[in-house]
């Protein structure tokens, strides 16, 4: 699922720092697709309110912005998004070891309330609605790893603009949270920043 993360992260960071001028006109089809996508996300949000029980993080912590169920969805999604290509390489840290959830929670706490709401709706969609698209009635967080991959791939390739944009946002947050850790630098072939550089250089082990 990683798909050239270093290039992706740099591109997303450039995009975030450069405002995009909106198009002067929007086709009816685009408006319709966006409307459908918004309705789907709204349904997912409503379901999450009803089915927000039975969630527990792997470790007890105080969350700043995410609800517990949202943090659990991020936790499971992050594990798959940065799953190592070489499963047997124990030197590659997991999303849990790097604490991607903690990073995302802190990041989200600084977002405007509207964006936090939109992220919550998207996470609800991933958890409750997206699995239906691959023939599963179980929650995303209760699926096996291979089935979670199928769900995320279907979300990434969705015909709805808002759903794809939601996936891009989630993947960006996961990448930023994961590849900020010096133990992941070698995965990217990155030698690490000069500032604060240890005498022996950066490595996968701190």
LUMZAMAR-934400 format. One record per residue (C-alpha): residue number from 1; residue in three letters; x, y, z. Coordinates in nm, 2 decimals. Layout:
# LUMZAMAR-934400
(NUM,ALA,(X,Y,Z))
...
//
This chain:
# LUMZAMAR-934400
(1,UNK,(0.00,0.00,0.00))
(2,UNK,(0.30,0.23,0.05))
(3,UNK,(0.35,0.33,-0.32))
(4,UNK,(0.66,0.56,-0.32))
(5,UNK,(0.57,0.74,0.00))
(6,UNK,(0.86,0.99,0.00))
(7,UNK,(0.75,1.14,-0.33))
(8,UNK,(0.39,1.13,-0.22))
(9,UNK,(0.46,1.31,0.11))
(10,UNK,(0.66,1.58,-0.06))
(11,UNK,(0.39,1.64,-0.32))
(12,UNK,(0.12,1.66,-0.05))
(13,UNK,(0.33,1.91,0.15))
(14,UNK,(0.39,2.12,-0.15))
(15,UNK,(0.02,2.11,-0.23))
(16,UNK,(-0.07,2.22,0.12))
(17,UNK,(0.16,2.52,0.10))
(18,UNK,(0.03,2.64,-0.24))
(19,UNK,(-0.33,2.75,-0.25))
(20,UNK,(-0.52,2.63,-0.56))
(21,UNK,(-0.74,2.87,-0.76))
(22,UNK,(-1.08,2.72,-0.79))
(23,UNK,(-1.22,2.65,-1.14))
(24,UNK,(-1.46,2.91,-1.28))
(25,UNK,(-1.72,2.65,-1.37))
(26,UNK,(-1.81,2.31,-1.24))
(27,UNK,(-1.98,2.05,-1.46))
(28,UNK,(-2.32,1.91,-1.36))
(29,UNK,(-2.17,1.57,-1.34))
(30,UNK,(-1.91,1.68,-1.10))
(31,UNK,(-2.17,1.85,-0.88))
(32,UNK,(-2.38,1.53,-0.89))
(33,UNK,(-2.08,1.31,-0.80))
(34,UNK,(-1.98,1.54,-0.52))
(35,UNK,(-2.34,1.53,-0.39))
(36,UNK,(-2.36,1.16,-0.39))
(37,UNK,(-2.02,1.14,-0.22))
(38,UNK,(-2.14,1.38,0.05))
(39,UNK,(-2.46,1.18,0.10))
(40,UNK,(-2.26,0.86,0.14))
(41,UNK,(-2.02,1.02,0.40))
(42,UNK,(-2.32,1.15,0.59))
(43,UNK,(-2.48,0.81,0.61))
(44,UNK,(-2.15,0.67,0.73))
(45,UNK,(-2.14,0.94,1.00))
(46,UNK,(-2.49,0.86,1.11))
(47,UNK,(-2.40,0.49,1.14))
(48,UNK,(-2.10,0.57,1.34))
(49,UNK,(-2.32,0.74,1.60))
(50,UNK,(-2.53,0.43,1.63))
(51,UNK,(-2.23,0.18,1.62))
(52,UNK,(-1.97,0.37,1.82))
(53,UNK,(-1.94,0.11,2.10))
(54,UNK,(-1.71,-0.18,2.14))
(55,UNK,(-1.39,0.01,2.06))
(56,UNK,(-1.06,0.00,2.25))
(57,UNK,(-0.71,0.12,2.16))
(58,UNK,(-0.42,-0.11,2.21))
(59,UNK,(-0.30,0.12,2.49))
(60,UNK,(-0.48,0.35,2.72))
(61,UNK,(-0.43,0.72,2.64))
(62,UNK,(-0.59,1.05,2.66))
(63,UNK,(-0.70,1.17,2.31))
(64,UNK,(-0.69,1.54,2.22))
(65,UNK,(-0.93,1.54,1.92))
(66,UNK,(-1.02,1.19,1.80))
(67,UNK,(-1.30,0.99,1.95))
(68,UNK,(-1.19,0.64,2.06))
(69,UNK,(-1.36,0.47,1.76))
(70,UNK,(-1.20,0.72,1.52))
(71,UNK,(-0.86,0.65,1.67))
(72,UNK,(-0.91,0.27,1.63))
(73,UNK,(-1.00,0.32,1.27))
(74,UNK,(-0.69,0.53,1.21))
(75,UNK,(-0.49,0.27,1.40))
(76,UNK,(-0.60,-0.02,1.17))
(77,UNK,(-0.58,0.19,0.85))
(78,UNK,(-0.23,0.30,0.94))
(79,UNK,(-0.11,-0.05,0.99))
(80,UNK,(-0.22,-0.14,0.63))
(81,UNK,(-0.11,0.18,0.46))
(82,UNK,(0.25,0.15,0.59))
(83,UNK,(0.26,-0.23,0.60))
(84,UNK,(0.62,-0.33,0.50))
(85,UNK,(0.68,-0.49,0.17))
(86,UNK,(0.91,-0.74,0.35))
(87,UNK,(0.69,-0.88,0.62))
(88,UNK,(0.99,-1.07,0.77))
(89,UNK,(1.21,-0.76,0.82))
(90,UNK,(1.18,-0.69,1.20))
(91,UNK,(1.40,-0.38,1.17))
(92,UNK,(1.12,-0.19,1.00))
(93,UNK,(0.90,-0.03,1.28))
(94,UNK,(0.53,-0.07,1.26))
(95,UNK,(0.27,0.21,1.26))
(96,UNK,(0.20,0.12,1.63))
(97,UNK,(0.57,0.15,1.73))
(98,UNK,(0.60,0.49,1.57))
(99,UNK,(0.27,0.59,1.73))
(100,UNK,(0.10,0.72,1.41))
(101,UNK,(-0.23,0.75,1.60))
(102,UNK,(-0.08,0.99,1.85))
(103,UNK,(0.06,1.20,1.57))
(104,UNK,(-0.27,1.21,1.38))
(105,UNK,(-0.46,1.29,1.70))
(106,UNK,(-0.23,1.59,1.77))
(107,UNK,(-0.25,1.71,1.41))
(108,UNK,(-0.63,1.69,1.41))
(109,UNK,(-0.65,1.88,1.73))
(110,UNK,(-0.52,2.19,1.55))
(111,UNK,(-0.77,2.16,1.26))
(112,UNK,(-1.08,2.38,1.23))
(113,UNK,(-1.39,2.21,1.37))
(114,UNK,(-1.54,2.17,1.01))
(115,UNK,(-1.23,1.97,0.89))
(116,UNK,(-1.24,1.76,1.21))
(117,UNK,(-1.61,1.68,1.13))
(118,UNK,(-1.53,1.59,0.77))
(119,UNK,(-1.25,1.36,0.88))
(120,UNK,(-1.48,1.19,1.12))
(121,UNK,(-1.74,1.13,0.85))
(122,UNK,(-1.48,0.98,0.63))
(123,UNK,(-1.35,0.75,0.90))
(124,UNK,(-1.71,0.64,0.96))
(125,UNK,(-1.75,0.57,0.59))
(126,UNK,(-1.43,0.36,0.59))
(127,UNK,(-1.55,0.17,0.90))
(128,UNK,(-1.91,0.10,0.82))
(129,UNK,(-1.99,0.16,0.45))
(130,UNK,(-1.67,0.08,0.25))
(131,UNK,(-1.66,-0.29,0.35))
(132,UNK,(-2.00,-0.34,0.19))
(133,UNK,(-1.84,-0.25,-0.14))
(134,UNK,(-1.61,-0.56,-0.12))
(135,UNK,(-1.89,-0.79,0.00))
(136,UNK,(-1.83,-0.77,0.37))
(137,UNK,(-2.09,-0.68,0.64))
(138,UNK,(-1.83,-0.66,0.92))
(139,UNK,(-1.67,-0.34,1.03))
(140,UNK,(-1.34,-0.24,0.87))
(141,UNK,(-1.16,-0.28,1.21))
(142,UNK,(-1.28,-0.64,1.25))
(143,UNK,(-1.16,-0.76,0.91))
(144,UNK,(-0.85,-0.96,0.84))
(145,UNK,(-0.55,-0.76,0.70))
(146,UNK,(-0.60,-0.88,0.35))
(147,UNK,(-0.96,-0.78,0.35))
(148,UNK,(-0.87,-0.44,0.50))
(149,UNK,(-0.63,-0.39,0.21))
(150,UNK,(-0.92,-0.46,-0.03))
(151,UNK,(-1.14,-0.21,0.14))
(152,UNK,(-0.87,0.06,0.13))
(153,UNK,(-0.80,-0.01,-0.24))
(154,UNK,(-1.17,0.03,-0.32))
(155,UNK,(-1.18,0.36,-0.14))
(156,UNK,(-0.86,0.48,-0.31))
(157,UNK,(-1.01,0.40,-0.65))
(158,UNK,(-1.37,0.51,-0.58))
(159,UNK,(-1.56,0.69,-0.85))
(160,UNK,(-1.67,0.96,-0.59))
(161,UNK,(-1.43,1.25,-0.57))
(162,UNK,(-1.49,1.31,-0.20))
(163,UNK,(-1.42,0.96,-0.11))
(164,UNK,(-1.09,0.96,-0.30))
(165,UNK,(-1.00,1.30,-0.15))
(166,UNK,(-1.07,1.15,0.20))
(167,UNK,(-0.84,0.86,0.13))
(168,UNK,(-0.57,1.10,0.01))
(169,UNK,(-0.60,1.30,0.33))
(170,UNK,(-0.59,1.00,0.55))
(171,UNK,(-0.29,0.85,0.37))
(172,UNK,(-0.11,1.19,0.39))
(173,UNK,(-0.16,1.20,0.77))
(174,UNK,(-0.04,0.84,0.81))
(175,UNK,(0.27,0.90,0.60))
(176,UNK,(0.36,1.22,0.78))
(177,UNK,(0.31,1.05,1.12))
(178,UNK,(0.51,0.74,1.01))
(179,UNK,(0.80,0.89,0.82))
(180,UNK,(0.88,1.16,1.07))
(181,UNK,(1.05,0.89,1.28))
(182,UNK,(1.43,0.85,1.23))
(183,UNK,(1.38,0.47,1.23))
(184,UNK,(1.19,0.50,0.90))
(185,UNK,(1.44,0.72,0.72))
(186,UNK,(1.64,0.42,0.57))
(187,UNK,(1.32,0.28,0.42))
(188,UNK,(1.31,0.59,0.19))
(189,UNK,(1.68,0.60,0.13))
(190,UNK,(1.69,0.93,0.32))
(191,UNK,(2.00,1.01,0.52))
(192,UNK,(1.81,1.24,0.76))
(193,UNK,(1.82,1.61,0.84))
(194,UNK,(2.15,1.79,0.94))
(195,UNK,(1.99,1.97,1.23))
(196,UNK,(2.01,1.76,1.55))
(197,UNK,(2.20,1.49,1.37))
(198,UNK,(2.37,1.24,1.60))
(199,UNK,(2.74,1.18,1.57))
(200,UNK,(2.69,0.84,1.43))
(201,UNK,(2.42,0.95,1.19))
(202,UNK,(2.05,0.86,1.18))
(203,UNK,(1.95,0.50,1.18))
(204,UNK,(1.65,0.28,1.22))
(205,UNK,(1.73,0.24,1.58))
(206,UNK,(1.72,0.56,1.80))
//
